């Protein structure tokens, strides 16, 4: 059943863009489906920054669908782009892949061991699977198929006939950019440059390099398949085109009206597609905000093709906790598939839905993921009891599902930090995991691990892949007799009070009350006393008590939350390790 749209009564960014897109679509193409677009280049791992290129129009498109409109979300796979360089850190490749630089991505071999036919398909596959898990509905368009099948033939011939008009627009920006280069020789920040490459904005070859004049079309060589070609002549009447290749020396004359082995240069290709597809909304990265960027230039060139520039925001970078801005040309940069290994799709959708596109944010792969999950669960509780703010409610609705219905969810979403701690302590042993989780709430015990999946599996993967070995929890096999013998009366008394209370408090809430209550009782206060009733030194006593328990149980100053740790260790073993 579709989720009821609530956002028309809110002021969240998605609703505002949906209003604008519907109005613009009715003005430009009344009665036709609303068209939004994204573009992805499978030149390497498609990272979580690239996902914003998809999620921004997806969320807007989904809101429009909720209102009863027909929407097409196009994702153009820029798989006919040139292979620019060998990305670092990608498994299954070496320096020999440099020989393919200049070829279309679909003509480059996939990394060794891949099950896919070529480079582009290899990197598209993981993104396609991630988008399915995220509930993103779209129409995929392969630019290799579009160009090589002749779909764009008339657009290519049109661009060549109007090359003078296109060149005049481009020349305005060539002139503007020249003085800026003289004023500053500072290189672009590496991440910004590579982000620009990923979107095509760094494509310096706009077709102007020929002594025969300007040509907005770039053939791929008929001998070496590379785009290191120069058009040396073209006849508008016959469409005869001659080019030479600087890589292998090959030259040939072809009829462009029958030739499908080449493409328009990026700054012409993008606006051509806007006009061809009738795109109303498409966001673009911050790298497009500079003078002469492909988005700005495209806004003028699209008029030559009889179209209009889409509306859409510039979106900011997405980072990773503990890492700098991401770059698709670096291996090892987290991808949506990586994120979905450790977080449920609802949480990942929420991270993109709750921030305006021009706001940068980070995705946590470190301990911060536990705080994010706590925040997410608190939001769900507020939605359930009706205390949530309207914009937060809208973000929640967009995160948990789409116009087609809710995404699959964990039936019983226990706290992520608890599941991670249990997975850490049990090393994934299912019988022990079920025992511990069933004791968290004795009044409503867990009967099957399926009730806490997939969240449990995500937390376990996070522990196994993101937590360093030296930070993993290893419970002692034998008591620390030296430490136990060295305890003073207060230390021994604290352990006695804890052990005496285990039976009556053997649940997550009960043990939480117990471990915080022991230092209170020792200081002469009630175990139920609140913070306002207690002197500051109680907090010091609690920290000292906690550190003692951690040392006796796991041999460290810190570890998982003590109530969870005690449940995981089990009563018998706790009594043994605490010297009962």
C-alpha positions in Angstrom: 0.0 0.0 0.0 1.4 3.4 -0.9 2.5 5.6 2.0 0.2 8.6 2.5 1.8 11.8 1.4 2.1 14.3 4.2 4.6 16.7 2.7 2.1 19.2 1.1 1.5 20.6 4.5 5.2 20.9 5.4 8.0 23.2 4.4 10.7 20.7 3.7 13.0 21.2 0.8 11.6 18.3 -1.2 8.0 19.7 -1.2 9.2 23.1 -2.3 11.1 21.7 -5.3 8.2 19.4 -6.1 6.0 22.5 -6.3 8.4 24.3 -8.6 8.9 21.2 -10.9 5.2 20.6 -11.3 4.6 24.2 -12.1 7.5 24.3 -14.6 6.5 21.0 -16.2 2.9 22.2 -16.7 4.3 25.4 -18.3 6.7 23.6 -20.7 5.0 20.3 -21.4 1.4 20.3 -20.2 -0.2 16.9 -19.9 3.1 15.0 -20.3 5.0 13.0 -17.7 7.3 15.1 -15.5 10.9 14.4 -16.4 13.8 14.6 -13.9 17.3 13.4 -14.5 20.6 12.2 -13.1 23.9 11.4 -14.7 26.4 8.8 -13.5 29.8 8.0 -15.0 30.9 4.4 -14.3 34.6 5.4 -14.6 35.3 3.8 -11.3 33.6 3.1 -8.0 30.4 5.2 -7.9 30.7 6.7 -4.4 28.3 8.2 -1.9 28.9 11.7 -3.2 27.6 10.5 -6.6 24.6 9.1 -4.8 23.4 12.7 -4.1 23.1 13.1 -7.9 20.5 10.4 -7.8 18.8 10.9 -4.4 18.0 14.6 -4.9 15.9 14.1 -8.0 14.6 10.7 -6.7 13.1 12.3 -3.6 11.5 15.1 -5.7 10.2 12.7 -8.2 8.8 10.4 -5.5 7.0 13.4 -3.9 5.5 14.3 -7.3 4.3 10.6 -7.7 2.7 10.8 -4.2 0.6 13.7 -5.6 -0.7 11.6 -8.4 1.5 12.7 -11.3 3.3 10.5 -13.8 7.1 11.0 -13.4 10.1 9.7 -15.3 13.4 9.7 -13.4 16.1 9.2 -16.1 19.5 8.0 -15.0 22.0 8.5 -17.9 24.9 6.1 -17.6 27.7 8.0 -19.2 29.4 4.8 -20.3 30.4 6.2 -23.6 32.7 8.7 -21.9 36.4 8.3 -22.4 38.5 6.3 -20.0 40.5 9.1 -18.4 43.0 7.5 -16.1 43.7 4.3 -14.2 42.1 4.8 -10.7 44.3 4.0 -7.7 43.4 1.2 -5.4 40.9 -0.7 -7.5 41.4 -4.4 -7.1 42.1 -6.5 -10.3 43.8 -3.8 -12.3 47.4 -2.6 -12.8 49.4 -0.1 -14.8 48.7 -2.0 -18.0 45.2 -0.5 -18.0 46.8 2.8 -19.0 46.9 1.5 -22.6 43.1 1.9 -22.7 43.1 5.6 -21.8 41.0 7.4 -24.5 38.7 4.5 -25.2 35.0 4.5 -24.4 34.4 3.0 -20.9 32.4 0.2 -22.5 35.5 -0.8 -24.6 37.8 -1.1 -21.6 38.2 -4.5 -20.0 36.7 -5.1 -16.6 39.0 -5.6 -13.7 40.5 -9.1 -13.5 38.1 -11.6 -12.1 35.0 -9.6 -12.8 31.9 -11.3 -14.1 31.0 -8.3 -16.3 31.7 -7.7 -19.9 33.6 -4.4 -19.6 34.7 -1.6 -17.3 31.4 0.3 -17.3 29.2 -2.7 -16.7 31.4 -3.8 -13.8 31.0 -0.5 -11.9 27.4 0.0 -12.9 26.4 -3.4 -11.3 27.1 -2.4 -7.7 25.3 0.9 -8.1 22.3 -0.8 -9.7 21.9 -3.2 -6.9 22.2 -0.4 -4.3 19.6 1.7 -6.0 17.2 -1.3 -6.0 17.7 -1.8 -2.2 17.2 1.9 -1.7 13.8 1.8 -3.6 14.9 4.2 -6.3 12.7 3.9 -9.4 14.3 5.1 -12.6 14.7 4.6 -16.3 18.3 3.8 -17.1 19.8 5.1 -20.4 23.1 3.8 -21.7 24.8 6.5 -23.7 26.8 3.8 -25.5 23.6 2.4 -26.8 22.2 5.8 -27.6 25.1 6.8 -29.7 26.1 3.5 -31.3 22.5 2.7 -32.3 22.1 6.1 -34.0 19.4 7.5 -31.6 21.2 10.8 -31.5 22.1 11.0 -35.2 19.9 13.9 -36.0 21.1 15.8 -33.0 24.7 15.2 -34.0 24.1 16.4 -37.5 22.2 19.4 -36.2 25.1 20.3 -33.8 27.5 20.1 -36.7 25.4 22.4 -38.9 25.2 24.9 -36.0 28.8 24.5 -34.9 29.4 28.2 -35.5 26.6 29.2 -33.1 27.9 26.7 -30.5 31.5 27.9 -30.9 30.4 31.5 -30.4 28.8 30.7 -27.0 31.8 28.6 -25.9 34.2 31.4 -27.0 32.5 33.9 -24.6 33.6 31.7 -21.7 37.1 30.9 -23.2 37.8 34.6 -23.2 36.4 35.1 -19.6 38.5 32.3 -18.2 41.8 33.4 -19.7 42.5 36.4 -17.3 41.6 34.3 -14.3 44.4 31.9 -15.1 46.9 34.7 -15.2 45.8 36.0 -11.8 46.1 32.8 -10.0 48.2 29.7 -10.6 46.7 27.8 -7.6 45.7 24.3 -8.6 42.2 23.1 -8.0 41.7 21.1 -4.8 42.3 17.5 -5.9 38.9 16.3 -4.7 37.1 19.1 -6.5 39.1 18.5 -9.7 38.3 14.8 -9.6 34.6 15.5 -8.8 34.6 17.7 -11.8 36.0 14.9 -13.9 33.3 12.6 -12.7 30.6 14.9 -14.0 32.4 15.8 -17.3 33.1 19.4 -16.2 36.8 18.8 -16.4 36.6 17.8 -20.1 39.0 20.5 -21.5 38.5 19.4 -25.1 35.4 21.2 -26.3 36.1 20.5 -29.9 38.0 23.6 -30.7 41.4 22.1 -31.3 41.3 21.7 -35.1 43.0 24.0 -37.5 40.0 23.4 -39.9 37.7 25.1 -37.4 35.4 24.2 -34.5 33.7 20.8 -34.5 31.5 19.7 -31.5 31.9 16.1 -32.4 34.6 13.7 -31.4 35.1 10.4 -33.3 36.5 7.3 -31.6 39.3 6.0 -33.8 38.4 3.1 -36.2 41.7 1.4 -35.5 42.7 2.0 -31.8 39.2 3.0 -30.5 40.7 6.1 -28.7 39.3 9.6 -28.9 42.7 11.2 -29.6 41.3 12.3 -32.9 41.0 15.6 -34.8 38.4 16.4 -37.3 40.2 17.8 -40.3 37.2 18.5 -42.6 33.5 18.2 -42.8 30.9 18.8 -45.5 27.4 19.8 -44.3 25.7 18.7 -47.6 27.3 15.2 -47.9 28.0 14.8 -44.1 31.5 13.6 -45.1 33.9 13.8 -42.2 37.6 13.2 -42.2 39.6 12.7 -39.0 43.1 11.6 -38.0 44.2 9.9 -34.9 47.3 11.2 -33.0 47.6 7.9 -31.1 48.0 5.5 -33.9 48.2 7.7 -37.0 45.0 6.2 -38.5 42.9 8.4 -40.8 39.6 7.9 -42.6 36.7 9.6 -44.2 33.2 8.6 -43.2 29.6 9.8 -43.7 28.4 11.2 -40.4 24.8 10.4 -41.4 25.8 6.7 -41.3 28.6 6.8 -38.7 27.9 5.9 -35.0 31.4 5.6 -33.5 31.8 8.9 -31.7 29.9 11.5 -29.5 29.3 15.1 -29.0 31.8 16.8 -26.7 30.5 17.1 -23.1 29.5 20.7 -23.0 27.3 20.1 -26.1 26.3 16.6 -25.2 24.6 17.5 -21.9 22.4 20.3 -23.2 21.5 18.2 -26.3 20.1 15.6 -23.9 18.2 18.1 -21.9 16.4 19.2 -25.1 16.0 15.6 -26.4 14.5 14.2 -23.2 12.6 17.3 -22.1 14.3 17.4 -18.7 12.6 19.7 -16.2 14.7 19.1 -13.1 18.3 18.0 -12.7 20.7 18.9 -9.9 24.4 19.5 -10.4 27.5 19.5 -8.3 29.1 22.6 -6.8 31.9 22.2 -9.4 29.3 23.5 -12.0 29.0 26.9 -10.2 32.1 28.4 -11.7 32.1 30.6 -14.8 32.4 28.5 -18.0 31.2 25.3 -16.3 29.2 22.8 -18.3 26.0 23.6 -16.5 26.3 27.3 -17.1 27.4 27.0 -20.7 24.8 24.3 -21.3 22.1 26.8 -20.2 22.8 28.8 -23.4 23.6 25.9 -25.8 20.4 24.1 -25.0 18.5 26.9 -26.7 20.2 26.0 -30.0 18.6 22.6 -29.7 15.2 24.2 -29.0 15.2 23.3 -25.3 15.4 24.9 -22.0 17.8 24.4 -19.1 16.4 22.3 -16.3 15.8 23.9 -12.9 17.6 22.3 -10.0 20.0 23.1 -7.2 23.7 22.9 -6.9 24.4 20.1 -4.4 27.2 20.1 -1.9 29.8 17.4 -1.2 29.2 14.4 0.9 31.9 13.3 3.3 32.7 10.3 5.5 33.4 10.5 9.2 37.2 10.8 9.6 37.8 11.3 5.9 38.1 14.2 3.5 35.8 15.0 0.6 35.4 11.9 -1.6 36.7 11.4 -5.1 35.5 8.7 -7.5 39.0 8.2 -9.0 40.4 6.9 -5.8 40.0 3.3 -4.9 38.7 2.4 -1.5 36.3 5.4 -1.3 33.0 4.2 0.2 30.2 3.4 -2.2 26.4 3.1 -1.6 27.0 -0.7 -1.6 29.5 -0.3 1.2 27.1 1.9 3.2 24.3 -0.6 2.8 26.5 -3.4 4.3 26.4 -1.6 7.6 23.2 0.5 7.6 19.6 -0.2 6.7 18.4 1.6 3.5 15.9 3.7 5.5 18.8 5.3 7.5 20.8 6.0 4.3 17.7 7.5 2.6 17.1 9.7 5.7 20.7 11.1 5.6 20.0 12.5 2.1 16.4 13.5 2.8 16.9 15.5 5.9 19.5 17.9 4.5 18.9 20.5 1.8 21.0 19.7 -1.3 23.3 22.7 -0.7 24.2 21.5 2.8 27.2 19.2 3.1 27.0 16.3 5.5 28.9 13.2 6.5 28.1 9.6 6.5 29.4 7.6 9.4 31.5 4.5 9.1 33.0 4.9 12.5 31.5 5.0 16.0 29.3 7.9 15.0 27.0 5.4 13.3 25.7 4.4 16.7 24.7 8.0 17.5 23.1 8.3 14.1 21.0 5.2 14.7 20.0 6.5 18.2 18.9 9.7 16.5 16.9 7.7 13.9 15.2 5.6 16.5 14.2 8.7 18.6 12.7 10.2 15.4 10.7 7.0 14.8 9.4 7.1 18.4 8.4 10.8 18.0 6.5 9.8 14.8 4.8 7.0 16.6 3.6 9.2 19.5 2.8 12.2 17.4 5.3 14.6 18.9 7.4 15.0 15.7 7.8 18.3 13.9 6.2 18.5 10.4 9.5 18.8 8.4 11.1 15.9 10.4 8.0 13.8 9.8 8.2 14.4 6.1 11.9 13.4 6.1 10.9 10.2 8.0 8.2 9.3 5.5 10.5 9.8 2.6 13.1 7.6 4.3 10.9 4.6 5.2 9.4 4.2 1.8 8.3 5.6 -1.6 5.1 6.2 -3.3 5.0 2.5 -4.2 5.1 1.4 -0.5 7.3 0.9 2.5 10.7 -0.6 2.2 11.3 -3.9 4.0 12.2 -3.1 7.6 13.5 -4.8 10.7 10.4 -6.1 12.6 11.9 -5.4 16.0 14.5 -2.7 15.7 16.6 -3.0 18.8 19.2 -0.3 19.4 22.1 -0.6 16.9 24.7 -0.1 19.5 23.3 -3.0 21.6 23.3 -5.3 18.6 26.8 -4.2 17.7 28.0 -4.9 21.2 26.4 -8.3 21.3 27.9 -9.2 17.9 31.2 -8.0 19.1 31.1 -10.1 22.3 29.7 -13.3 20.8 31.8 -13.1 17.6 28.5 -13.8 15.7 27.6 -17.1 17.5 23.8 -17.2 16.8 22.8 -19.3 19.9 24.7 -16.9 22.2 23.3 -13.9 20.4 19.7 -15.1 20.7 20.3 -15.9 24.4 21.5 -12.4 25.2 19.0 -10.6 23.1 16.1 -12.6 24.6 17.2 -11.5 28.1 17.2 -7.8 27.3 13.4 -7.6 27.9 12.3 -10.7 29.9 8.6 -9.5 29.7 8.8 -9.7 25.9 11.6 -12.0 25.0 13.0 -12.3 21.5 12.2 -15.7 20.1 14.1 -15.6 16.8 17.0 -13.6 15.4 14.8 -12.9 12.3 12.9 -10.4 14.4 16.0 -8.2 14.6 17.2 -8.7 11.0 18.5 -7.1 8.8 19.6 -4.6 11.5 21.5 -7.3 13.4 23.4 -8.3 10.2 24.3 -4.7 9.5 25.6 -4.2 13.0 27.6 -7.4 12.8 29.1 -6.4 9.5 30.1 -3.0 11.0 31.9 -4.7 13.9 33.7 -7.1 11.6 34.7 -4.6 8.9 35.0 -1.2 10.6 36.1 -1.8 14.1 39.9 -2.3 14.5 41.0 -5.6 16.0 42.6 -3.9 19.0 39.2 -2.3 19.8 37.2 -5.6 19.7 35.9 -7.0 23.0 37.5 -10.1 24.4 36.0 -11.4 27.7 38.5 -12.8 30.2 38.7 -16.5 30.6 39.9 -16.4 34.2 39.5 -13.8 37.0 42.2 -11.1 37.5 43.2 -12.4 41.0 45.8 -9.8 41.5 43.4 -6.9 40.9 40.7 -8.6 43.1 43.2 -9.0 45.9 44.3 -5.4 45.7 40.8 -3.9 46.2 40.1 -1.8 49.2 36.9 -2.2 51.3 34.9 0.1 49.1 35.9 -1.7 45.9 35.0 -5.1 47.4 31.7 -3.7 48.7 30.8 -2.3 45.3 31.2 -5.8 43.7 29.2 -7.4 46.5 26.3 -5.0 45.9 26.4 -5.7 42.2 26.5 -9.5 42.6 23.6 -9.4 45.1 21.4 -7.5 42.7 22.1 -9.6 39.6 19.2 -12.1 40.0 16.6 -9.5 40.6 17.8 -7.1 37.8 18.7 -9.5 35.0 17.4 -7.4 32.1 18.8 -4.5 30.1 16.8 -1.9 32.1 17.4 -3.7 35.4 21.1 -3.9 35.0 21.3 -0.3 33.9 19.5 0.7 37.1 21.8 -1.6 39.1 25.2 -0.5 37.8 24.4 3.2 38.1 22.8 2.6 41.5 25.7 0.9 43.3 27.8 4.0 43.8 24.7 5.9 44.9 23.9 3.3 47.5 27.5 3.3 48.7 27.4 7.0 49.2 24.2 6.8 51.3 21.7 7.7 48.6 18.8 5.8 47.1 19.5 3.9 43.9 16.6 5.8 42.4 18.0 9.2 43.2 18.1 11.5 40.2 21.0 13.7 39.1 19.6 16.8 40.8 19.6 15.0 44.2 23.3 13.9 44.0 26.6 15.7 44.6 29.1 15.9 41.6 31.4 13.3 43.2 28.8 10.6 42.5 29.7 10.8 38.8 33.3 10.3 39.7 32.5 7.3 41.8 30.4 5.8 39.0 33.2 6.2 36.5 35.6 4.6 38.9 33.2 1.7 39.5 32.7 1.2 35.7 36.4 1.2 35.0 36.8 -1.5 37.7 34.1 -3.7 36.1 35.7 -3.3 32.6 39.1 -4.3 33.9 37.7 -7.4 35.6 35.6 -8.4 32.7 37.6 -7.5 29.6 40.9 -6.2 30.8 40.4 -2.6 29.5 39.3 0.8 30.8 36.3 0.8 28.5 34.1 -1.5 26.4 30.5 -2.0 25.3 27.8 -0.6 27.6 28.0 -2.4 30.9 24.4 -3.7 31.0 24.8 -5.2 27.6 28.2 -6.6 28.5 26.9 -8.2 31.7 24.1 -9.9 29.8 26.5 -11.1 27.1 28.9 -12.6 29.6 26.1 -14.4 31.5 25.5 -14.6 35.2 27.6 -17.6 36.0 30.7 -16.1 34.2 30.1 -12.7 35.7 30.1 -14.1 39.2 33.3 -16.0 38.5 35.2 -13.1 37.0 34.0 -10.7 39.8 35.4 -13.1 42.4 32.1 -14.3 43.9 
